[in-house]
Amino acid sequence: MPWSVLDIYSKVLPRTNCRECGFSTCMAFASMVVSEGVPLEKCPHVAPEKLKSIKEDLKNQQEAGKWTRRDPAKDALKWAMTRAASMKIEDLPMRIGGRLIEVDGEKALEIPYFLDTLLILPRRIVKKGGGSLNRWEQVFIYNHMAQGGMREPTGKWKGLVELPNTVSKIKTMEGNVERPIAERFRGHGEDLVKAALAMGGSPLEKDDSGAEVAVIFRPLPRIPVMLMFWDEEGGEGFGAQAKLLFDETIVEHLDIESILFMSERIRQLLCGEGT
């Protein structure tokens, strides 16, 4: 059978972004396996019996000239939209928040997103005031719609390591999100506060954690995220650190991969890496 990027990603790989294959995400690795012939065995988590049959299929695809370059973000979005396809717009307010309105004769969900407002329509998601979301943003929003969670946040915060099935993603969170934030704002905690306020963050009073900056973001109504920042202490030899915390209900609203996508978007916005 022919194997697409989406097939390799969703049916073969562990989707943990452990980076043991040398690529930053499982989706990026799947894309290179299909489009560039990168050996599937570079992923140490594919069962040997599955690897043998798939390698033969991939070899035949390559020989038939069916290897094509693919866009990982496009494939991820297609997968997420498929997951959410059965969701009814009128059921979403109870599950993820927002309110129902009508847009050009269609039902739509109007929902806050950082400082923007989104319109979720049957076949697309747009910003109410104009502008577009990047594909990875759409991926975690569609996955939020499909995940099935309903609970309101409880206010009990947990690091990624405390959530189930995240051990292999800790390095990704540290390397792609937390460390870049710490490096960007080292010695400039006041700039972090300004950047956080500019994207709708709410600063918290200092507590026993000793964090110099603590901010809560609400990317979406049921998904609060806390950022804690400790600046470097030259005399003590401690470098700057940043940590993202999530409400304990996060896994009811987002799959682990989408938590990473959302976290990377927070880093991009804070660090001025993209609109």
C-alpha positions in Angstrom: 0.0 0.0 0.0 1.2 3.6 -0.6 2.2 5.5 2.5 1.6 9.2 2.8 3.2 11.5 5.4 0.0 11.5 7.4 -0.1 7.7 7.3 3.5 7.4 8.6 2.8 10.0 11.3 -0.5 8.8 12.6 -0.2 5.0 12.1 3.5 4.2 12.6 5.3 6.8 14.6 4.9 7.3 18.4 4.0 11.0 18.0 6.1 12.0 21.0 8.6 14.3 19.3 11.4 12.6 21.2 13.9 13.8 18.6 15.9 10.5 18.7 15.6 10.3 15.0 17.4 13.7 14.6 14.3 15.7 13.6 12.4 18.2 15.8 9.0 16.5 15.5 7.5 13.2 14.4 5.7 15.1 11.6 8.9 16.5 10.2 10.5 13.0 10.3 7.5 11.5 8.6 7.8 14.1 5.8 11.4 13.3 5.3 10.8 9.6 5.2 8.2 9.9 2.4 9.7 12.8 0.5 13.5 12.3 0.8 13.9 8.6 1.6 15.2 9.0 5.1 15.3 5.5 6.6 12.3 4.8 8.8 14.5 2.8 11.2 16.0 6.1 12.4 13.0 6.1 14.7 13.9 3.6 17.4 10.2 3.2 18.5 8.9 1.5 15.4 8.2 -2.2 16.0 10.5 -4.5 14.0 7.6 -6.5 12.4 5.9 -3.3 11.3 9.2 -1.8 10.1 9.9 -4.7 7.7 6.7 -4.5 5.7 6.5 -0.7 5.6 10.1 -0.4 4.4 9.2 -2.6 1.4 6.2 -0.5 0.6 8.3 2.7 0.8 11.0 1.2 -1.4 8.4 0.4 -4.0 7.0 3.9 -3.8 10.5 5.3 -4.4 11.2 3.1 -7.3 7.8 4.1 -8.9 8.7 7.7 -8.5 5.8 8.3 -6.0 8.0 10.1 -3.5 6.9 13.7 -3.3 7.8 16.6 -1.1 5.2 17.3 1.5 4.4 20.2 3.8 4.3 18.8 7.4 2.2 21.7 8.6 -0.3 21.1 5.8 -0.5 17.4 6.6 -0.9 18.0 10.3 -3.7 20.5 9.6 -5.4 18.0 7.3 -5.2 15.4 10.1 -6.6 17.8 12.7 -9.4 18.9 10.5 -10.4 15.3 9.9 -10.4 14.7 13.7 -12.7 17.7 14.2 -15.0 17.1 11.1 -17.7 15.4 13.1 -18.0 18.2 15.6 -21.2 20.3 15.5 -20.6 24.1 15.9 -23.7 24.3 18.2 -22.1 21.9 20.6 -18.8 23.8 21.0 -19.8 26.6 23.5 -20.6 24.0 26.2 -17.3 22.2 25.6 -14.7 24.9 24.8 -16.4 28.2 25.6 -17.3 31.1 23.3 -20.8 32.0 21.9 -22.8 31.1 18.9 -23.4 33.7 16.2 -24.4 33.7 12.6 -22.0 34.7 9.8 -23.3 35.0 6.2 -26.1 32.6 7.0 -23.8 30.0 8.7 -23.5 29.2 12.4 -20.2 30.2 13.8 -18.5 30.1 17.2 -17.0 33.4 18.4 -14.2 32.7 20.8 -11.4 34.7 22.4 -7.9 33.8 21.4 -5.2 35.7 23.2 -6.2 39.3 22.4 -7.9 38.4 19.2 -11.4 36.9 18.6 -11.8 33.9 16.4 -14.7 32.7 14.3 -14.9 29.0 14.0 -17.0 28.0 11.0 -17.8 24.6 9.6 -14.9 24.6 7.1 -12.5 27.3 8.4 -11.2 29.3 11.3 -10.6 33.0 10.8 -9.8 36.1 13.0 -12.9 38.2 13.4 -11.0 41.4 12.7 -9.1 40.1 9.7 -5.8 38.4 9.5 -5.0 34.7 9.4 -3.8 32.0 11.7 -0.7 30.0 10.8 -1.3 26.3 10.2 0.1 25.1 13.5 -2.3 27.4 15.3 -5.1 25.9 13.4 -3.9 22.4 14.2 -4.1 22.9 18.0 -7.4 24.7 17.8 -9.0 21.9 15.6 -7.5 19.3 18.0 -9.0 21.2 20.9 -12.4 21.0 19.2 -11.9 17.2 18.6 -10.5 16.3 22.0 -13.8 16.1 23.7 -13.0 17.8 27.0 -15.6 19.9 28.8 -14.3 20.7 32.3 -13.5 24.2 33.4 -9.9 24.8 34.7 -9.5 23.8 38.3 -6.6 26.1 39.1 -4.2 23.2 39.9 -1.0 23.8 37.9 1.3 21.1 36.6 4.5 21.1 34.6 4.6 19.0 31.4 6.5 16.3 33.2 3.6 15.8 35.5 1.2 15.1 32.7 0.7 11.5 31.4 2.8 10.2 28.5 5.0 13.3 28.2 8.5 11.9 29.3 9.8 12.0 25.7 8.6 15.5 25.1 10.4 17.2 28.1 13.5 17.9 26.0 11.4 19.4 23.2 9.6 21.7 25.7 12.9 22.8 27.2 14.8 23.2 23.9 12.0 24.7 21.8 10.1 26.8 24.4 11.5 27.3 27.9 15.2 27.7 27.2 14.7 30.2 24.3 12.4 32.3 26.5 14.9 32.3 29.4 17.7 33.3 27.0 15.7 36.0 25.3 14.7 37.7 28.6 17.8 37.1 30.7 18.5 40.2 32.6 15.4 41.8 31.1 12.5 40.6 33.2 10.7 43.9 32.7 10.7 43.3 28.9 9.1 39.9 29.5 6.3 41.6 31.5 5.8 44.1 28.7 5.7 41.3 26.0 3.3 39.3 28.1 1.0 42.2 28.6 1.0 42.9 24.9 -0.4 39.4 24.2 -3.0 39.6 26.9 -1.1 38.0 29.9 -2.1 38.8 33.4 0.8 39.2 35.9 0.6 37.5 39.3 1.9 38.6 42.6 5.2 37.1 43.7 4.8 33.9 45.7 6.9 31.3 47.5 8.3 30.0 44.2 10.7 32.9 44.1 9.9 33.6 40.4 10.6 37.2 39.4 7.8 37.1 36.8 4.7 35.0 36.8 2.1 35.5 34.1 -1.1 33.7 33.1 -2.1 33.6 29.5 -5.5 32.4 28.2 -4.9 31.3 24.6 -8.5 29.9 24.7 -11.2 30.0 27.4 -10.6 26.5 28.8 -6.8 26.5 28.4 -4.9 28.8 30.8 -1.1 28.7 30.7 1.2 30.0 33.4 4.7 31.2 32.6 7.2 31.5 35.5 10.6 33.2 35.0 13.6 33.3 37.3 16.4 35.6 36.2 20.1 34.6 36.4 21.9 35.1 39.7 25.5 35.8 38.9 26.8 35.3 42.4 25.0 32.0 42.8 25.9 30.7 39.4 22.3 30.0 38.4 21.3 30.9 34.8 17.9 32.3 33.8 15.1 29.8 33.8 11.6 29.8 32.3 8.8 27.2 33.0 5.4 26.7 31.5 2.7 25.3 33.7 -0.7 24.0 32.7 -4.0 23.4 34.4 -4.5 19.8 35.3 -7.4 19.6 32.9 -5.2 20.4 29.8 -5.0 16.8 28.7 -8.8 16.7 28.4 -8.7 19.6 26.0 -5.5 19.1 24.0 -3.4 16.1 22.9 0.2 16.3 24.0 1.4 17.2 20.5 -0.9 20.2 20.4 0.2 21.3 23.8 3.7 21.6 22.3 2.3 23.5 19.2 0.5 26.0 21.5 3.6 26.4 23.8 5.8 27.1 20.8 3.3 29.7 19.6 3.5 31.4 23.0 7.3 31.5 22.7 7.0 33.0 19.2 4.7 35.8 20.3 6.7 36.6 23.4 10.0 36.7 21.5 8.6 38.6 18.6 9.3 35.8 16.1 6.0 35.9 14.3 2.7 37.6 14.0 
